Amino acid sequence: MNRITIAISGVVLLAVLALSSIYVVDERQRALVLQFGQIKAVKEEPGLGFKIPFIQQVVYYDDRILSLDTESLEVTPLDDRRLVVDAFARWRISDVERFRERTGTDGDFAIISGQQRLVTVLNSALREVLGSVNSNTVLSADRVGLMNQIRDQAARETVELGIEVVDVRIKRADLPEQNLEETFNRMRAEREREAEDERARGQEAALRVQSLADRTAVELRSEAQRDSDIIRGEADAAQNRIFADAFGQDPEFFAFYRSLSAYEAALNGDNSTLVISPDSEFFEYLNGDQYEGSARAEAGTRPVRTDVVTPAEQ
């Protein structure tokens, strides 16, 4: 009976020793085998591992990319406009041995210690990079380049910690509450000044266009008047030349035509009565049938009835 008990106890002891010497690392972890606090082995690949029971122990570290949100940080860019910045980082343990040496702890406590060290580095990088540019750059699309600079600087400073900084992003970059109203007023004043400048430039351009249009109109009118005067003068000259040629052939007819034109102008409408001397030259072609007949024949006009009142008849 005692032999059976001893055998069973031996089997159980061997099973316990076997189980105590085996450890498992999955794909999300890395493991360190420690012996009296000293690192004896590093297990980075997933699978089974072996250790000395009761003498060696295994500590696990997360091998995934971890996130870290920083607290609101106030930075001062080059233009002295303070900004409240919230950022977050993505990081992972790149060298588990160095990470344990720098943090001095194991497991979750090591992660917490590493995050505290990383926050200090990130805040320093945020102040240095954002303090070297204007606030407008931080608030514009150029912020992507700034975040890359912060990531690279933090990555360089955390290599000794066994940490790899994968990415850094700025979630929010706003003005402090006490500076918002002042900033809004300054922005409003700048926009109003820009609007005034634009309106002034627009009015200046409008005046230039109006002046050019007025000058062009004057030039066009002057050229048109000049051309009109030239054409009218040439037409009048041609008319006079035609009249001179025609009337030069028969001076008597020309005198008769001029008299008829004078009669037509004088005896027009209600003005059909003239007070004039009977022997006036104006009646040269009204005195005598031969003149009246020749006038009617040449001009082809109807006889004009005219009442002539002499001073004696009045």
C-alpha positions as CSV (number, residue, x, y, z in Angstrom):
1,M,0.0,0.0,0.0
2,N,2.8,2.3,0.9
3,R,4.5,1.6,-2.4
4,I,1.4,2.4,-4.3
5,T,1.1,5.7,-2.5
6,I,4.7,6.5,-3.0
7,A,4.4,5.7,-6.7
8,I,1.3,7.9,-7.1
9,S,3.0,10.7,-5.2
10,G,6.0,10.4,-7.5
11,V,3.8,10.5,-10.6
12,V,2.0,13.5,-9.3
13,L,5.3,15.2,-8.4
14,L,6.7,14.4,-11.8
15,A,3.5,15.8,-13.5
16,V,3.7,19.0,-11.4
17,L,7.4,19.4,-12.2
18,A,6.7,18.8,-15.9
19,L,3.8,21.3,-15.9
20,S,5.9,23.8,-14.0
21,S,8.7,23.6,-16.5
22,I,6.4,24.4,-19.5
23,Y,5.1,27.8,-20.4
24,V,3.1,29.1,-23.4
25,V,3.5,32.3,-25.4
26,D,0.8,33.3,-27.8
27,E,1.1,35.6,-30.8
28,R,0.2,38.7,-28.8
29,Q,3.0,38.4,-26.3
30,R,6.7,38.2,-25.6
31,A,8.1,36.5,-22.6
32,L,11.2,36.8,-20.5
33,V,12.6,33.9,-18.4
34,L,14.0,35.3,-15.2
35,Q,16.2,33.5,-12.6
36,F,16.6,35.4,-9.4
37,G,15.7,38.6,-11.2
38,Q,18.2,38.1,-14.0
39,I,17.1,37.5,-17.6
40,K,18.0,34.0,-18.8
41,A,16.0,33.7,-22.0
42,V,13.8,35.7,-24.3
43,K,10.8,34.1,-26.0
44,E,9.6,36.3,-28.9
45,E,8.0,33.6,-31.1
46,P,4.6,32.1,-30.1
47,G,4.6,28.5,-28.9
48,L,5.8,26.4,-26.0
49,G,8.8,27.2,-23.9
50,F,10.7,25.4,-21.0
51,K,12.1,26.7,-17.8
52,I,13.5,25.3,-14.6
53,P,10.6,24.8,-12.1
54,F,10.6,26.8,-9.0
55,I,13.9,28.5,-9.9
56,Q,13.0,30.4,-13.0
57,Q,9.9,32.4,-13.7
58,V,8.3,33.8,-16.8
59,V,7.0,37.4,-17.2
60,Y,4.9,38.4,-20.2
61,Y,4.8,41.7,-22.2
62,D,2.3,42.8,-24.7
63,D,3.6,42.7,-28.2
64,R,0.7,44.6,-29.8
65,I,0.6,48.2,-30.8
66,L,-0.7,50.2,-27.8
67,S,-2.4,53.5,-27.6
68,L,-1.6,56.4,-25.3
69,D,-3.7,59.5,-24.9
70,T,-1.9,62.5,-23.4
71,E,-3.5,65.1,-21.2
72,S,-4.2,68.6,-22.5
73,L,-1.0,70.5,-22.9
74,E,-0.6,74.3,-23.3
75,V,2.0,75.3,-25.9
76,T,3.1,78.7,-27.1
77,P,3.9,79.0,-30.8
78,L,6.2,81.7,-32.3
79,D,3.4,84.3,-32.5
80,D,2.7,84.0,-28.7
81,R,-0.8,82.7,-29.3
82,R,-1.2,80.0,-26.7
83,L,-2.8,76.8,-27.8
84,V,-4.3,73.9,-25.9
85,V,-3.2,70.6,-27.6
86,D,-4.5,67.1,-27.1
87,A,-2.5,64.3,-28.7
88,F,-2.4,60.6,-28.8
89,A,0.4,58.1,-29.8
90,R,0.6,54.6,-31.0
91,W,3.6,52.6,-29.6
92,R,4.9,49.1,-29.1
93,I,7.7,47.4,-27.2
94,S,10.5,46.9,-29.7
95,D,13.2,45.5,-27.3
96,V,11.7,43.7,-24.4
97,E,15.0,43.2,-22.6
98,R,15.9,46.9,-22.7
99,F,12.3,47.8,-21.8
100,R,12.5,45.8,-18.6
101,E,15.9,47.2,-17.8
102,R,14.7,50.8,-18.2
103,T,11.4,50.4,-16.4
104,G,12.7,48.1,-13.7
105,T,9.3,46.4,-13.4
106,D,7.4,43.5,-14.9
107,G,4.1,43.0,-16.6
108,D,1.4,45.7,-16.4
109,F,3.5,47.8,-14.1
110,A,6.2,47.9,-16.7
111,I,3.6,49.1,-19.3
112,I,2.4,51.8,-16.9
113,S,6.0,52.9,-16.3
114,G,6.8,52.9,-20.0
115,Q,3.7,55.0,-20.8
116,Q,4.8,57.6,-18.1
117,R,8.2,57.9,-19.7
118,L,6.6,58.1,-23.1
119,V,4.3,60.9,-22.0
120,T,7.2,62.9,-20.8
121,V,9.0,62.5,-24.2
122,L,5.8,63.4,-26.2
123,N,5.1,66.5,-24.2
124,S,8.7,67.7,-24.7
125,A,8.5,67.0,-28.4
126,L,5.1,68.7,-28.7
127,R,6.5,71.9,-27.0
128,E,9.6,72.0,-29.1
129,V,8.1,71.3,-32.5
130,L,4.9,73.4,-32.1
131,G,6.9,76.2,-30.5
132,S,9.0,76.6,-33.6
133,V,6.1,77.6,-35.9
134,N,3.2,80.0,-36.0
135,S,-0.2,79.1,-34.6
136,N,-1.7,79.4,-38.1
137,T,0.6,76.5,-39.2
138,V,-0.6,74.4,-36.3
139,L,-4.2,75.0,-37.2
140,S,-3.8,74.5,-41.0
141,A,-3.2,71.4,-43.2
142,D,0.5,71.7,-42.5
143,R,-0.1,70.1,-39.2
144,V,0.4,66.7,-40.7
145,G,4.1,67.5,-41.3
146,L,4.4,68.8,-37.7
147,M,2.9,65.5,-36.4
148,N,5.5,63.5,-38.4
149,Q,8.3,65.7,-36.9
150,I,6.9,65.0,-33.4
151,R,6.8,61.3,-34.1
152,D,10.3,61.2,-35.4
153,Q,11.7,63.1,-32.5
154,A,9.9,61.0,-29.9
155,A,11.0,57.8,-31.7
156,R,14.7,58.9,-31.5
157,E,14.4,59.7,-27.8
158,T,12.6,56.4,-26.9
159,V,14.9,54.0,-28.6
160,E,16.9,53.7,-25.4
161,L,13.7,52.7,-23.6
162,G,13.1,49.8,-26.0
163,I,10.0,51.6,-27.3
164,E,9.0,52.1,-30.9
165,V,6.7,55.1,-31.5
166,V,4.6,54.1,-34.5
167,D,2.5,57.3,-34.9
168,V,1.6,60.6,-33.2
169,R,-1.6,62.5,-33.9
170,I,-2.9,65.8,-32.7
171,K,-6.6,65.4,-31.8
172,R,-7.3,69.0,-30.9
173,A,-5.5,72.3,-31.1
174,D,-7.6,75.1,-29.7
175,L,-7.2,78.5,-28.1
176,P,-7.7,78.8,-24.4
177,E,-11.1,80.1,-23.4
178,Q,-9.7,83.4,-22.1
179,N,-8.1,84.1,-25.4
180,L,-10.9,83.1,-27.7
181,E,-12.7,86.5,-27.7
182,E,-9.6,88.5,-28.2
183,T,-8.5,86.2,-31.0
184,F,-11.9,86.4,-32.6
185,N,-11.8,90.2,-32.5
186,R,-8.3,90.3,-34.0
187,M,-9.4,87.9,-36.7
188,R,-12.5,90.0,-37.4
189,A,-10.4,93.2,-37.6
190,E,-7.9,91.5,-40.0
191,R,-10.8,90.3,-42.2
192,E,-12.4,93.7,-42.2
193,R,-9.0,95.3,-43.2
194,E,-8.6,92.8,-46.0
195,A,-12.2,93.5,-47.1
196,E,-11.5,97.2,-47.2
197,D,-8.3,96.6,-49.2
198,E,-10.2,94.5,-51.7
199,R,-12.9,97.1,-52.0
200,A,-10.3,99.8,-52.5
201,R,-8.6,97.8,-55.2
202,G,-11.9,97.1,-56.8
203,Q,-12.8,100.8,-56.9
204,E,-9.4,101.7,-58.3
205,A,-9.9,99.1,-61.0
206,A,-13.4,100.3,-61.7
207,L,-12.1,103.9,-62.1
208,R,-9.4,102.8,-64.5
209,V,-12.0,100.9,-66.5
210,Q,-14.4,103.8,-66.5
211,S,-11.7,106.3,-67.4
212,L,-10.6,104.1,-70.3
213,A,-14.2,103.6,-71.4
214,D,-14.8,107.4,-71.3
215,R,-11.6,108.2,-73.2
216,T,-12.5,105.5,-75.8
217,A,-16.0,106.9,-76.2
218,V,-14.7,110.4,-76.7
219,E,-12.1,109.2,-79.2
220,L,-14.8,107.3,-81.1
221,R,-17.2,110.2,-81.1
222,S,-14.4,112.5,-82.3
223,E,-13.4,110.2,-85.0
224,A,-17.0,109.7,-86.0
225,Q,-17.7,113.5,-86.0
226,R,-14.5,114.0,-88.0
227,D,-15.5,111.4,-90.6
228,S,-19.0,112.8,-90.7
229,D,-17.7,116.3,-91.3
230,I,-15.4,115.0,-94.0
231,I,-18.2,113.1,-95.7
232,R,-20.7,116.0,-95.4
233,G,-18.1,118.4,-96.7
234,E,-17.3,116.2,-99.7
235,A,-21.1,115.8,-100.3
236,D,-21.7,119.5,-100.1
237,A,-18.8,120.1,-102.5
238,A,-20.2,117.6,-104.9
239,Q,-23.6,119.1,-104.6
240,N,-22.3,122.6,-105.2
241,R,-20.2,121.4,-108.1
242,I,-23.3,119.7,-109.7
243,F,-25.4,122.9,-109.1
244,A,-22.7,125.1,-110.5
245,D,-22.4,122.9,-113.6
246,A,-26.2,122.8,-114.0
247,F,-26.9,126.5,-113.4
248,G,-23.8,127.5,-115.4
249,Q,-25.5,126.2,-118.5
250,D,-28.5,128.6,-118.0
251,P,-28.0,131.6,-115.7
252,E,-31.5,132.9,-116.4
253,F,-33.0,129.6,-115.2
254,F,-30.8,129.8,-112.1
255,A,-32.2,133.2,-111.3
256,F,-35.7,132.0,-111.9
257,Y,-35.1,128.9,-109.7
258,R,-33.8,131.1,-106.9
259,S,-36.8,133.4,-107.1
260,L,-39.2,130.5,-106.9
261,S,-37.3,129.2,-103.8
262,A,-37.6,132.6,-102.2
263,Y,-41.4,132.7,-103.0
264,E,-41.8,129.3,-101.5
265,A,-40.1,130.3,-98.3
266,A,-41.9,133.6,-98.0
267,L,-45.4,132.6,-99.0
268,N,-45.7,129.6,-96.7
269,G,-48.7,128.8,-94.5
270,D,-50.4,131.9,-93.0
271,N,-47.7,134.2,-94.3
272,S,-49.4,134.8,-97.7
273,T,-49.6,138.6,-97.6
274,L,-46.6,140.8,-98.2
275,V,-46.3,144.6,-97.7
276,I,-43.7,145.5,-100.3
277,S,-43.0,148.1,-103.0
278,P,-44.6,147.1,-106.3
279,D,-41.4,147.8,-108.3
280,S,-39.3,145.6,-106.0
281,E,-37.0,143.1,-107.7
282,F,-38.7,140.5,-105.6
283,F,-41.7,140.6,-108.0
284,E,-39.5,140.3,-111.1
285,Y,-41.0,137.0,-112.0
286,L,-44.6,137.9,-110.8
287,N,-44.9,140.9,-113.0
288,G,-45.7,139.9,-116.6
289,D,-47.2,136.8,-118.1
290,Q,-44.1,135.8,-119.9
291,Y,-42.2,135.2,-116.6
292,E,-45.1,133.5,-115.0
293,G,-45.6,131.3,-118.0
294,S,-42.0,130.4,-118.2
295,A,-41.7,129.8,-114.5
296,R,-44.7,127.4,-114.7
297,A,-43.3,125.7,-117.7
298,E,-39.8,125.3,-116.3
299,A,-40.6,124.4,-112.7
300,G,-43.8,122.5,-113.5
301,T,-45.5,124.1,-110.6
302,R,-49.1,125.3,-110.1
303,P,-49.9,129.1,-110.2
304,V,-49.6,130.6,-106.8
305,R,-52.3,133.1,-105.8
306,T,-50.7,136.0,-104.0
307,D,-52.3,139.0,-102.7
308,V,-49.9,142.0,-102.9
309,V,-50.9,145.0,-100.9
310,T,-49.2,148.2,-101.8
311,P,-48.8,151.1,-99.4
312,A,-51.3,153.2,-101.3
313,E,-54.0,150.4,-101.0
314,Q,-53.5,150.3,-97.2
